[in-house]
Amino acid sequence: MIKYIYPDGSHCYRALHSTHAVFRNDDGKLMARAAKASGEYYEFEIKAFEILQPGVIYD
């Protein structure tokens, strides 16, 4: 599981297999590319990300 932290401080969780890339765009912003249920990719800005380990409780 991966936790994306958005620039406004909110966050979301996604299955690791839906993540395609995390990169910096030409403006230097941290971006993520993920797959939609349809299989199409989309990109969105993030502030940070965290890869969550199985069996560890995050609060």
MIBAGU-274657 format. One record per residue: residue in one letter; x, y, z of N, C-alpha, C, O in turn. Coordinates in Angstrom, 1 decimal, padded with zeros to 4 digits. Layout:
// residues N
  code     n_x     n_y     n_z    ca_x    ca_y    ca_z     c_x     c_y     c_z     o_x     o_y     o_z
     a       X       Y       Z       X       Y       Z       X       Y       Z       X       Y       Z
...
// end
This chain:
// residues 59
  code     n_x     n_y     n_z    ca_x    ca_y    ca_z     c_x     c_y     c_z     o_x     o_y     o_z
     m   000.9  -001.2   000.0   000.0   000.0   000.0   000.9   001.2   000.0   002.0   001.2   000.6
     i   000.5   002.3  -000.7   001.2   003.5  -000.7   000.3   004.6  -000.2  -000.9   004.7  -000.6
     k   000.9   005.5   000.5   000.1   006.7   001.1   000.7   007.9   000.3   001.9   008.2   000.5
     y  -000.2   008.6  -000.4   000.2   009.9  -001.0  -000.2   011.0  -000.1  -001.4   011.0   000.3
     i   000.7   012.0   000.1   000.3   013.1   000.9   000.3   014.3  -000.1   001.2   014.6  -000.8
     y  -000.9   015.0  -000.2  -001.1   016.1  -001.1  -000.6   017.4  -000.5  -000.3   017.5   000.7
     p  -000.4   018.4  -001.4   000.2   019.7  -001.0  -000.7   020.3   000.1  -000.1   021.1   001.0
     d  -002.0   020.1   000.2  -002.8   020.7   001.2  -002.8   020.0   002.5  -003.5   020.4   003.5
     g  -002.0   018.9   002.6  -001.9   018.1   003.9  -002.8   016.9   003.9  -002.6   016.0   004.8
     s  -003.8   016.8   003.0  -004.7   015.7   003.0  -003.9   014.5   002.4  -002.8   014.7   001.9
     h  -004.5   013.3   002.5  -003.8   012.1   001.9  -004.8   011.1   001.4  -006.0   011.2   001.7
     c  -004.3   010.1   000.7  -005.1   009.0   000.2  -004.2   007.8   000.2  -003.0   007.9   000.2
     y  -004.8   006.6   000.2  -004.1   005.3   000.1  -004.4   004.7  -001.2  -005.6   004.8  -001.7
     r  -003.4   004.0  -001.8  -003.6   003.3  -003.1  -002.9   002.0  -003.0  -001.9   001.9  -002.3
     a  -003.4   001.0  -003.7  -002.7  -000.2  -003.9  -001.4   000.0  -004.6  -001.3   000.8  -005.6
     l  -000.3  -000.6  -004.2   001.0  -000.4  -004.8   001.0  -000.7  -006.3   001.7  -000.1  -007.0
     h   000.2  -001.7  -006.7   000.2  -002.1  -008.1  -000.4  -001.1  -009.0  -000.2  -001.1  -010.2
     s  -001.1  -000.1  -008.4  -001.7   000.9  -009.3  -000.8   002.1  -009.5  -001.1   003.0  -010.3
     t   000.3   002.1  -008.8   001.3   003.2  -008.9   002.2   002.9  -010.1   002.8   001.8  -010.2
     h   002.4   003.9  -010.9   003.3   003.7  -012.1   004.6   004.5  -011.9   005.6   003.9  -012.3
     a   004.6   005.7  -011.3   005.8   006.5  -011.2   005.6   007.6  -010.2   004.5   008.1  -010.0
     v   006.7   008.0  -009.6   006.8   009.2  -008.8   008.0   009.9  -009.3   009.1   009.4  -009.4
     f   007.8   011.2  -009.7   008.8   012.0  -010.4   008.7   013.5  -010.1   007.6   013.9  -009.6
     r   009.7   014.2  -010.5   009.6   015.7  -010.5   009.3   016.2  -011.9   010.0   015.7  -012.9
     n   008.3   017.0  -012.1   008.0   017.6  -013.4   009.0   018.7  -013.8   009.9   019.0  -013.0
     d   008.8   019.3  -014.9   009.7   020.4  -015.4   009.7   021.6  -014.4   010.7   022.3  -014.4
     d   008.7   021.8  -013.7   008.6   022.9  -012.7   009.2   022.5  -011.4   009.2   023.4  -010.5
     g   009.6   021.3  -011.2   010.2   020.8  -010.0   009.2   020.3  -008.9   009.6   020.0  -007.8
     k   007.9   020.2  -009.3   006.9   019.7  -008.4   007.0   018.2  -008.4   007.2   017.5  -009.4
     l   006.7   017.6  -007.2   006.7   016.2  -007.0   005.4   015.7  -007.6   004.3   016.1  -007.1
     m   005.4   014.7  -008.5   004.2   014.2  -009.1   004.1   012.7  -009.0   005.1   012.0  -008.8
     a   002.9   012.2  -009.0   002.7   010.8  -009.0   001.9   010.4  -010.3   001.0   011.2  -010.7
     r   002.1   009.2  -010.8   001.3   008.7  -012.0   000.7   007.4  -011.5   001.5   006.5  -011.0
     a  -000.6   007.3  -011.6  -001.3   006.1  -011.1  -002.3   005.7  -012.1  -002.7   006.4  -013.0
     a  -002.7   004.4  -012.1  -003.7   003.8  -013.0  -005.1   004.0  -012.4  -005.3   003.7  -011.2
     k  -006.0   004.3  -013.3  -007.4   004.3  -012.9  -007.9   002.9  -013.1  -007.2   002.0  -013.6
     a  -009.1   002.6  -012.6  -009.7   001.2  -012.8  -009.8   000.8  -014.3  -009.7  -000.3  -014.6
     s  -009.9   001.8  -015.1  -010.0   001.6  -016.6  -008.7   001.2  -017.2  -008.6   000.8  -018.3
     g  -007.6   001.4  -016.4  -006.3   001.1  -017.0  -005.6   002.4  -017.5  -004.4   002.3  -017.7
     e  -006.3   003.5  -017.6  -005.6   004.7  -018.1  -004.8   005.3  -016.9  -005.2   005.2  -015.8
     y  -003.7   006.0  -017.3  -002.9   006.7  -016.3  -003.3   008.1  -016.1  -003.8   008.8  -017.1
     y  -003.2   008.7  -014.9  -003.3   010.1  -014.7  -002.3   010.6  -013.7  -001.7   009.8  -013.0
     e  -002.0   011.8  -013.8  -000.9   012.4  -012.9  -001.5   013.4  -012.0  -002.4   014.1  -012.3
     f  -000.9   013.5  -010.8  -001.4   014.5  -009.8  -000.2   014.9  -008.9   000.8   014.1  -008.8
     e  -000.3   016.1  -008.4   000.8   016.6  -007.6   000.7   016.1  -006.2  -000.4   016.0  -005.6
     i   001.9   015.7  -005.6   001.9   015.3  -004.2   003.0   016.1  -003.5   003.9   016.6  -004.1
     k   002.9   016.1  -002.1   004.0   016.7  -001.3   005.0   015.6  -000.9   006.2   015.9  -000.8
     a   004.5   014.4  -000.7   005.4   013.3  -000.2   004.6   012.0  -000.4   003.4   012.0  -000.8
     f   005.3   010.9  -000.2   004.6   009.6  -000.2   005.3   008.7   000.8   006.4   008.9   001.2
     e   004.6   007.6   001.1   005.1   006.7   002.1   004.7   005.3   001.7   003.5   005.1   001.3
     i   005.6   004.3   001.7   005.2   002.9   001.4   004.9   002.2   002.7   005.8   002.2   003.6
     l   003.7   001.7   002.8   003.3   001.1   004.1   003.6  -000.4   004.1   003.5  -001.1   003.1
     q   004.1  -000.9   005.2   004.5  -002.2   005.4   003.4  -003.1   005.9   002.6  -002.6   006.8
     p   003.2  -004.3   005.4   002.2  -005.2   006.0   002.4  -005.5   007.5   003.6  -005.6   007.9
     g   001.4  -005.5   008.2   001.5  -005.9   009.6   001.8  -004.7   010.5   001.9  -004.9   011.8
     v   002.1  -003.5   010.0   002.5  -002.4   010.8   001.2  -001.5   010.8   000.6  -001.2   009.8
     i   000.9  -001.0   012.0  -000.3  -000.1   012.2   000.2   001.3   012.2   001.0   001.7   013.0
     y  -000.3   002.1   011.3   000.0   003.5   011.1  -001.2   004.3   011.7  -002.3   004.0   011.3
     d  -000.9   005.3   012.5  -002.0   006.2   012.9  -001.7   007.6   012.8  -002.5   008.5   013.2
// end
